Amino acid sequence: MASPCRPEKLVDRVLGDSLPNNPARVLQAKLSRLRSLLDEASPGARQMLIRSSGGYKLNVTAETLDAAEFRERIRSTSAQFSGQEQVLVFEKALELWRGEPYAEFADEL
């Protein structure tokens, strides 16, 4: 399990060199927005962003990732079904995706 990320490190990673007047407050606003986006994607998912004395951690498991569930469905379907049955299960697996799969990597080789 990954260790929490210190707020100072998050400020550096998220805000970079162009620091606002109050970077801690801006970080808090961004984390709040992240919690809202998580909840929009899946009600209750805001609980995945955990704050501890060591910093912040996004508690992501394979079960919470569309990609992991998709891979598992494809893997198990390939072994269990053939032909048209596979096509139907593959189509159901594709329904797990919200938006275009891996759209953020569309420009990559």
Order of alpha helices (4+ residues) and beta strands (2+ residues): alpha-alpha-beta-beta-alpha-alpha
